[in-house]
Amino acid sequence: MTLAKVHILPRDDLSIADIDRLEDRLYEHNRRAVGRSDGRQLDFIVVDGDRSQIGAIAGYSWAGIAEIKQLWVEESHSGAGLGRALLEAAITEASARGCTVMWVMTYDFQAPGLYEKCGFERAAELADWPLGHIHVILRRRLR
C-alpha cells in the first residue's frame, strides 16, 4: 500500500469497542516484543447498600508490572477511605500475580497525596500537562 492511497480521517467518537480493538492490537505487538502473554485486567468496584456503584479502580497487570489507569470515588463518598481501599485491593492482587512494580499517573489536582500515603514515590513530574498544572507519575515497588 502506498501512502498516496491512504487517508487520515479525524474521529472524536471512537466507541469503547473501537478502543478495545486498538488496545488488543497494541497488546499483541507488545506481547511479541517482550515475550510475555500474561496480561490481565486489574479492576475492582465499590457498591453501596443499594448495589449502586460508588467507586472503581481499573488497570492491568502484565510482564511483572501493574498499572492503575483510573481510580474514581463518587464525590459524596470522598474522604471515607474508599479510594485507599480500592488501591490496596489492586496492590494486593497485583502482588499475588507476581508483579514487582505498580505505576500510576495522576495530576497535581487529583490524588498524588493518596498514592504517596499508600507507599508510592514520585518518579517524574511533567509541567504544563495541562497548562498550569503538573502530571505526576508515581511508582510503588511490590513485595
N, C-alpha and C positions, 0 to 999 in steps of 0.2 A: 504494500500500500504506500503510495506516495503522499507526501504531506499536502500536495495540492488537492487531493481528493477527500480530505477530512475537514470537518467543521467543528469549531469550538463554539458551543452554544451556552448562553447564560441560563442558570437554573437556580431558583431560590425556593423550590418546592419539592426537594427530594423527600420521598417518604421514608419511614423507618425501614421498610423492606429494602429500598434502594441503598440506604446507608449500610444496612446489614450485609448486602451483597458486596459492597465496597470493602467493608471490614473483612469479609471472608476471603476476598482476593488478596488483600494485604497480608492476612494471616497465612495464607498458603505460600506466598512468597517468603515471608519471614520464617516459616516453619522449614522450608527447604534450605534457606540460608544458614540457619542456626542448627538444624538437625534435631529440633525438639518439637513434638506434636502433642504436648500436654496442656494446651491452652484450655482454660475453663472460666466461665463466668464466676464472679465473686459478688453475690448480691444478697442483701437482707432487707426486710421491711419491718416497720413497727406499725401495729394496728391498735386502735383504742377498743374500748368495751363494745362498741357497735360494729367492730371489724372494719372500720374506715382507716385507710392508710394515712398515717400522720408523719411518717418519716421513711427514708430509704437510703441505702448506700449501694452503689453499683461500681463494679470494677472487674478485674480479671486476674488470673494467675497464669504464668507461662514461663518456662525455662528458668525456674528458680527465683523469679521475681513476682511481685504483685503490684498492681497499680489501682488506686482509687480514682475513678473518673468523675463520680458525682456523689455528693452527700447532702441530703436535704432533710430538714425537720420543719413541720408546719409552724409558722411563726407563733401561733397561740400556745405552742408547747416548747418554745425556745427556753433554754435555761434549766430544763428539767433533767438534764443528763442523758437525753435520748441520743444526741449526736455522738457523745462519747461511747455509749453502749453499742451503737451501730459500728463505730470504728473498732472497738475492742472485739466485737464478734468477727469482723473481717480480718483483723490481725490474728486472732486465734485460728481461724480457718486457714489463712494463708500459711501460718506456721505448720499446721497439721499437714498441709500439702507439700511441705518441704521447702517453701520459699525462704530465702535468706535476707531479702530486702523488700521493703514496701515503699512505693513512691506515690506522691500526690502533688497536684498543682492547685493553688488557690490564689486569691487576690488579697491584698492588704486589708480590704474592707469586708472580707468574708471571715474565714476561720483559721488563720495561721496559728493563733494562740491555742486553739483547741488541739491542733495537731502537735504542737510543741509540748503541751501538757501530757500528751499521750506518748511522749518519747521520740517524736520526730525532730530532726535537725534540718535547718535551712541548708540546702545545697547550692541554691542560686536565687538571685533576685533580679528580675528584668524590669527596668524602669520604663515608664510610659506605655504600659500594656494593661489597661487602656491609659490614654493620656492622663497624666497627673497621678497615676497610681502605680503600684508595683505588683507584678505577677511573681508569686513565690513558689519555688519548687522545694519540696521537703522530702526527706528520706528517713526511714527507720530501719535499722538493722534488726532482723528477727533471729531468734534462737532456734 
